[in-house]
Amino acid sequence: YDDHVLAAAWLERARPGEESGDPAARETAGSAASGGFQGSADPAEEGRAARGEWHWRMALASMYCGDPEEALEEAKKGVEFAPDSPMAWRMFGELSAGLGDRQAALEAVRRGRASLEGALSGGEDAAFGPPPDDWGELEEMILSGAGLEELERARLLHMGRKNGESGSRLERLRLE
């Protein structure tokens, strides 16, 4: 928990400098958010994508800090700035479902699946690995009324399996 609080505080300090127009703030935020981001050749588009990534990472930090409502607000900004990001849609769908908006969650699954094709040609995020591909499982869980903790647990288990983790090691390292 302490690590997530520190990460959230760090991300807050690295927030993209949209009001100030400060190039140093934008550069800091872009590199803080990028974590391996492979963006467009168009700097304006790349900046929006980096901001979107920053927001979905902030959503994850807010969720882990126990503030799912703030996390959902950040996730909404994530898909606004990076509508082609499967991870942004995954976070938005998970949070929407966990907070009871099944329709928004199912729409996020649809949009996430659609964005997956573009993400596969663009590489992977160094911090989180390949884009999410567990859309069928997520959709089933949303339809069954799974809660936020159950949805996040499923995401972590899926990521762990894809990264070769299994059993108690996965439980110990990722879920506690």
C-alpha positions as CSV (number, residue, x, y, z in Angstrom):
1,Y,0.0,0.0,0.0
2,D,2.8,2.5,0.9
3,D,4.4,1.9,-2.5
4,H,1.1,2.8,-4.2
5,V,0.7,6.0,-2.2
6,L,4.2,7.0,-3.1
7,A,3.6,6.2,-6.8
8,A,0.4,8.3,-6.7
9,A,2.2,11.2,-5.1
10,W,5.0,11.0,-7.7
11,L,2.6,10.8,-10.6
12,E,0.8,13.8,-9.2
13,R,4.0,15.8,-9.2
14,A,4.7,14.7,-12.8
15,R,1.2,15.7,-14.0
16,P,1.4,17.0,-17.6
17,G,1.7,20.8,-17.7
18,E,-1.4,21.5,-19.7
19,E,-2.2,24.9,-18.2
20,S,1.3,26.3,-17.9
21,G,2.5,25.3,-21.4
22,D,5.8,24.7,-19.6
23,P,7.9,22.5,-22.0
24,A,9.9,21.1,-19.1
25,A,6.7,20.0,-17.4
26,R,5.5,18.4,-20.5
27,E,8.8,16.6,-21.1
28,T,8.9,15.4,-17.5
29,A,5.3,14.2,-17.7
30,G,5.9,12.6,-21.0
31,S,8.9,10.6,-19.8
32,A,7.2,9.8,-16.5
33,A,4.2,8.5,-18.4
34,S,5.9,6.8,-21.3
35,G,7.5,3.8,-19.5
36,G,8.3,2.3,-22.9
37,F,5.5,4.1,-24.8
38,Q,6.0,3.8,-28.5
39,G,4.0,6.6,-30.0
40,S,3.2,8.3,-33.3
41,A,5.7,10.4,-35.4
42,D,3.3,13.3,-34.8
43,P,4.4,15.1,-31.6
44,A,0.9,16.4,-30.9
45,E,-0.6,13.0,-31.1
46,E,2.2,11.4,-29.1
47,G,1.7,14.0,-26.4
48,R,-2.0,13.1,-26.2
49,A,-1.2,9.4,-26.0
50,A,1.4,10.0,-23.3
51,R,-1.1,12.1,-21.3
52,G,-3.7,9.3,-21.8
53,E,-1.2,6.8,-20.5
54,W,-0.4,9.0,-17.5
55,H,-4.1,9.2,-16.7
56,W,-4.7,5.4,-16.8
57,R,-1.6,4.9,-14.7
58,M,-3.0,7.5,-12.2
59,A,-6.3,5.6,-12.3
60,L,-4.5,2.4,-11.3
61,A,-2.6,4.2,-8.5
62,S,-5.9,5.8,-7.2
63,M,-7.6,2.4,-7.3
64,Y,-4.8,0.8,-5.3
65,C,-4.9,3.7,-2.8
66,G,-8.6,2.9,-2.1
67,D,-10.3,5.7,-4.2
68,P,-12.2,4.0,-7.0
69,E,-14.3,7.1,-7.8
70,E,-11.1,9.2,-8.4
71,A,-9.7,6.3,-10.3
72,L,-12.7,6.3,-12.6
73,E,-12.3,10.0,-13.3
74,E,-8.7,9.4,-14.2
75,A,-9.6,6.5,-16.4
76,K,-12.2,8.6,-18.2
77,K,-9.4,11.1,-19.0
78,G,-7.2,8.2,-20.1
79,V,-9.6,7.1,-22.8
80,E,-10.3,10.7,-23.8
81,F,-6.6,11.4,-24.4
82,A,-5.7,7.9,-25.7
83,P,-8.8,6.4,-27.3
84,D,-6.5,3.9,-29.1
85,S,-5.0,2.5,-25.9
86,P,-6.3,-1.0,-25.0
87,M,-4.9,-0.6,-21.4
88,A,-6.8,2.7,-21.0
89,W,-10.0,1.0,-22.1
90,R,-9.3,-2.0,-19.8
91,M,-8.9,0.2,-16.8
92,F,-12.0,2.2,-17.7
93,G,-14.1,-0.9,-18.2
94,E,-12.9,-2.5,-14.9
95,L,-13.6,0.6,-12.9
96,S,-16.9,1.2,-14.5
97,A,-18.0,-2.3,-13.8
98,G,-16.7,-2.2,-10.3
99,L,-18.7,1.0,-9.6
100,G,-21.9,-0.4,-11.1
101,D,-22.0,1.0,-14.6
102,R,-22.3,-2.2,-16.6
103,Q,-23.2,-0.4,-19.9
104,A,-20.1,1.8,-19.8
105,A,-18.0,-1.3,-18.9
106,L,-19.3,-3.3,-21.8
107,E,-18.8,-0.4,-24.2
108,A,-15.2,-0.2,-22.9
109,V,-14.7,-3.9,-23.7
110,R,-16.0,-3.3,-27.2
111,R,-13.7,-0.3,-27.7
112,G,-10.8,-2.0,-26.1
113,R,-11.1,-5.0,-28.4
114,A,-11.2,-2.6,-31.4
115,S,-8.1,-0.8,-30.2
116,L,-6.2,-4.0,-29.6
117,E,-5.3,-4.4,-33.3
118,G,-3.5,-1.1,-33.5
119,A,-1.7,-1.7,-30.2
120,L,-0.3,-5.0,-31.4
121,S,1.4,-3.3,-34.3
122,G,2.8,-0.6,-32.0
123,G,4.7,-2.8,-29.5
124,E,4.3,-3.2,-25.8
125,D,4.5,-1.1,-22.7
126,A,7.7,-1.9,-20.9
127,A,6.1,-1.5,-17.4
128,F,3.0,-3.6,-18.1
129,G,4.0,-5.9,-21.0
130,P,1.8,-6.7,-24.0
131,P,-1.6,-5.0,-24.3
132,P,-4.5,-6.8,-22.5
133,D,-6.0,-9.6,-24.4
134,D,-8.4,-11.0,-21.8
135,W,-11.5,-9.2,-23.2
136,G,-13.7,-12.3,-23.3
137,E,-13.0,-13.1,-19.6
138,L,-13.5,-9.4,-18.7
139,E,-16.9,-9.3,-20.5
140,E,-18.1,-12.5,-18.8
141,M,-17.1,-11.2,-15.4
142,I,-18.9,-7.9,-16.1
143,L,-22.0,-9.7,-17.1
144,S,-21.9,-11.9,-14.0
145,G,-21.7,-8.8,-11.8
146,A,-18.1,-9.2,-10.5
147,G,-16.8,-6.6,-8.2
148,L,-13.8,-4.4,-8.6
149,E,-11.5,-6.5,-6.4
150,E,-12.4,-9.7,-8.3
151,L,-11.9,-7.9,-11.7
152,E,-8.5,-6.6,-10.7
153,R,-7.5,-10.0,-9.3
154,A,-8.4,-11.6,-12.6
155,R,-6.4,-9.0,-14.5
156,L,-3.3,-9.6,-12.3
157,L,-3.6,-13.4,-12.6
158,H,-3.9,-13.1,-16.4
159,M,-0.9,-10.9,-16.6
160,G,1.1,-13.2,-14.4
161,R,0.2,-16.3,-16.5
162,K,1.3,-14.4,-19.6
163,N,4.6,-13.5,-17.9
164,G,5.2,-17.1,-16.8
165,E,4.3,-16.7,-13.2
166,S,2.2,-19.3,-11.5
167,G,0.8,-20.6,-8.2
168,S,1.9,-19.3,-4.9
169,R,4.7,-17.1,-6.3
170,L,2.1,-15.1,-8.3
171,E,-0.2,-14.8,-5.3
172,R,2.7,-13.7,-3.0
173,L,4.3,-11.2,-5.4
174,R,1.3,-9.7,-7.1
175,L,-1.8,-10.0,-5.0
176,E,-0.8,-9.3,-1.5
